[in-house]
Amino acid sequence: MTDTPAENAQQASFRSDVTVELVKHSAADSDVLWAARVSTAGEQSLDELRKDPERSKGLINFLMRDRHGSPFEHNSMTFFISAPIFVFREFMRHRVGWSYNEESGRYRELEPVFYVPGESRKLVQEGRPGKYRFVEGTPEQHELTGRVMEDAYRQAYRAYQEMLAAGVAREVARAVLPVGLFSSMYATCNARSLMHFLGLRTQHEQAKVPSFPQREIEMVGERMEAEWAKLMPLTHAAFNANGRVAP
Ligand SMILES: Cc1cc2nc3c(=O)[nH]c(=O)nc-3n(C[C@H](O)[C@H](O)[C@H](O)COP(=O)(O)OP(=O)(O)OC[C@H]3O[C@@H](n4cnc5c(N)ncnc54)[C@H](O)[C@@H]3O)c2cc1C
C-alpha cells in the first residue's frame, strides 16, 4: 500500500549538516611544479614528478605570491556534495574552472530532506549591509526557528505529494518546494578555481581580503578545503601564507 501525501510529509527528515565527499581526484603539488618548470626546462620538466615536492616549496610559494596562477590548473578534484538548494544557488555563481551536475527535480521525485540550523548556528544578524555580524540567538529563537521551519517544510512537501498523487508532473509540482530542501551534485574543480572559491566563501584569520559568506556555504567550503589540503599540502600552505588570495 502506498503512503498518503500527509504520511509522506510526516516522514520528512531534518539536517543541520552538509555532506562533502572527494570522489575522484588527480591532484598533487608536483602537478604545479612540472607545469611551472616547462618555462625553463621544456619537456624535461616532467622529471619533477619523480622528485620530492618538498624541495620545491619555494617555487610554489613564489608562484602563489606573484600570482602566476596557471600552473595551479593542471589537476582535478570531483566532490559529491549534498546541501540545501540555497547553498547550491550561491555555489553555482562560481563559473570559471568549475563543472556541475545536479540531481533533477524533473526526472525523479525529490526526497523530503530539509535544512534546519543546528545549535551552533548564530541566528541573529546585527549591523548594516556590508558590516553585518552574527550573534547567538536565544533558546526561544532557536526553538521557534526549528519548529516553524519544520511545519512549513512539512506543509510544502504535503502539497508536492498531493499534486504528484493527482498525476501532476514532477517538474510542475516542485514549484512549491522551498530552498531549504536538500539537493546533491557533483562539482569538479582545480586548485586555482577552488582557491578562488575558498577566498570568497570562507572566513579565515590569514585572509588578506576578508569575506563574509553565509555560514552554510562556508561549511561546504571548509570540508572541501580539508580534502584539498591533504592532496596538495604545499600549495595549501602557500595559499594561507599569501593571504588566501587565489593566484
Ligand atoms: C559574501 C558574498 C556575497 C554575495 N552577494 C551577492 C548578492 O547579493 N547578489 C549577487 O548576485 N551575487 C552575490 N554574490 C556572488 C558574487 O557576486 C559572485 O557571483 C560569486 O562570488 C562568484 O565569484 P566570481 O564571479 O569571482 O567567480 P567565477 O564566476 O568563478 O569567476 C572567476 C573570475 O573570472 C573572471 N570572470 C568570470 N566571468 C567574467 C565576466 N563575465 N567578465 C569578466 N570577468 C569574468 C573574474 O575575474 C572572476 O573573479 C556574493 C558573493 C559573496 C562571496
The ligand as a MOL file (V3000), in Angstrom:
LIG
                    3D

  0  0  0     0  0            999 V3000
M  V30 BEGIN CTAB
M  V30 COUNTS 53 58 0 0 0
M  V30 BEGIN ATOM
M  V30 1 C 29.9000 37.3320 0.5270 0
M  V30 2 C 29.2650 37.3170 -0.8290 0
M  V30 3 C 28.1020 37.9830 -1.0680 0
M  V30 4 C 27.4880 37.9610 -2.3270 0
M  V30 5 N 26.3140 38.6180 -2.5250 0
M  V30 6 C 25.7310 38.5920 -3.7510 0
M  V30 7 C 24.4990 39.2760 -3.9900 0
M  V30 8 O 23.9420 39.9080 -3.1140 0
M  V30 9 N 23.9470 39.1990 -5.2230 0
M  V30 10 C 24.5550 38.5160 -6.2600 0
M  V30 11 O 24.0170 38.4720 -7.3560 0
M  V30 12 N 25.7100 37.8630 -6.0550 0
M  V30 13 C 26.3100 37.8750 -4.8450 0
M  V30 14 N 27.4800 37.2030 -4.6370 0
M  V30 15 C 28.0680 36.4210 -5.7410 0
M  V30 16 C 29.2630 37.1600 -6.3720 0
M  V30 17 O 28.8560 38.3710 -6.9620 0
M  V30 18 C 29.9400 36.2600 -7.4210 0
M  V30 19 O 28.9970 35.9630 -8.4380 0
M  V30 20 C 30.4350 34.9590 -6.8530 0
M  V30 21 O 31.1390 35.1840 -5.6580 0
M  V30 22 C 31.3390 34.2600 -7.8600 0
M  V30 23 O 32.5290 34.9940 -7.9520 0
M  V30 24 P 33.2970 35.2050 -9.3130 0
M  V30 25 O 32.4320 35.8420 -10.3590 0
M  V30 26 O 34.5760 35.9170 -8.9740 0
M  V30 27 O 33.6500 33.6780 -9.7020 0
M  V30 28 P 33.7250 32.9910 -11.1570 0
M  V30 29 O 32.4380 33.0870 -11.8380 0
M  V30 30 O 34.2640 31.6190 -10.9020 0
M  V30 31 O 34.7810 33.8690 -11.9230 0
M  V30 32 C 36.1720 33.8290 -11.5720 0
M  V30 33 C 36.8490 35.0810 -12.1020 0
M  V30 34 O 36.8190 35.0650 -13.5380 0
M  V30 35 C 36.6160 36.3980 -14.0230 0
M  V30 36 N 35.3300 36.4680 -14.7290 0
M  V30 37 C 34.3720 35.4920 -14.7510 0
M  V30 38 N 33.3590 35.8680 -15.5510 0
M  V30 39 C 33.6520 37.0900 -16.0150 0
M  V30 40 C 32.9770 38.0190 -16.8480 0
M  V30 41 N 31.7860 37.7660 -17.3750 0
M  V30 42 N 33.5750 39.1770 -17.1150 0
M  V30 43 C 34.7890 39.4670 -16.6140 0
M  V30 44 N 35.4920 38.6530 -15.7930 0
M  V30 45 C 34.9300 37.4710 -15.5090 0
M  V30 46 C 36.6310 37.3160 -12.7840 0
M  V30 47 O 37.9370 37.7500 -12.5550 0
M  V30 48 C 36.1860 36.3840 -11.6790 0
M  V30 49 O 36.5950 36.8060 -10.3810 0
M  V30 50 C 28.1040 37.2390 -3.3890 0
M  V30 51 C 29.3070 36.5540 -3.1410 0
M  V30 52 C 29.8830 36.5840 -1.8940 0
M  V30 53 C 31.1710 35.8240 -1.6680 0
M  V30 END ATOM
M  V30 BEGIN BOND
M  V30 1 1 1 2
M  V30 2 1 2 3
M  V30 3 2 2 52
M  V30 4 2 3 4
M  V30 5 1 4 5
M  V30 6 1 4 50
M  V30 7 2 5 6
M  V30 8 1 6 7
M  V30 9 1 6 13
M  V30 10 2 7 8
M  V30 11 1 7 9
M  V30 12 1 9 10
M  V30 13 2 10 11
M  V30 14 1 10 12
M  V30 15 2 12 13
M  V30 16 1 13 14
M  V30 17 1 14 15
M  V30 18 1 14 50
M  V30 19 1 15 16
M  V30 20 1 16 17
M  V30 21 1 16 18
M  V30 22 1 18 19
M  V30 23 1 18 20
M  V30 24 1 20 21
M  V30 25 1 20 22
M  V30 26 1 22 23
M  V30 27 1 23 24
M  V30 28 2 24 25
M  V30 29 1 24 26
M  V30 30 1 24 27
M  V30 31 1 27 28
M  V30 32 2 28 29
M  V30 33 1 28 30
M  V30 34 1 28 31
M  V30 35 1 31 32
M  V30 36 1 32 33
M  V30 37 1 33 34
M  V30 38 1 33 48
M  V30 39 1 34 35
M  V30 40 1 35 36
M  V30 41 1 35 46
M  V30 42 1 36 37
M  V30 43 1 36 45
M  V30 44 2 37 38
M  V30 45 1 38 39
M  V30 46 1 39 40
M  V30 47 2 39 45
M  V30 48 1 40 41
M  V30 49 2 40 42
M  V30 50 1 42 43
M  V30 51 2 43 44
M  V30 52 1 44 45
M  V30 53 1 46 47
M  V30 54 1 46 48
M  V30 55 1 48 49
M  V30 56 2 50 51
M  V30 57 1 51 52
M  V30 58 1 52 53
M  V30 END BOND
M  V30 END CTAB
M  END
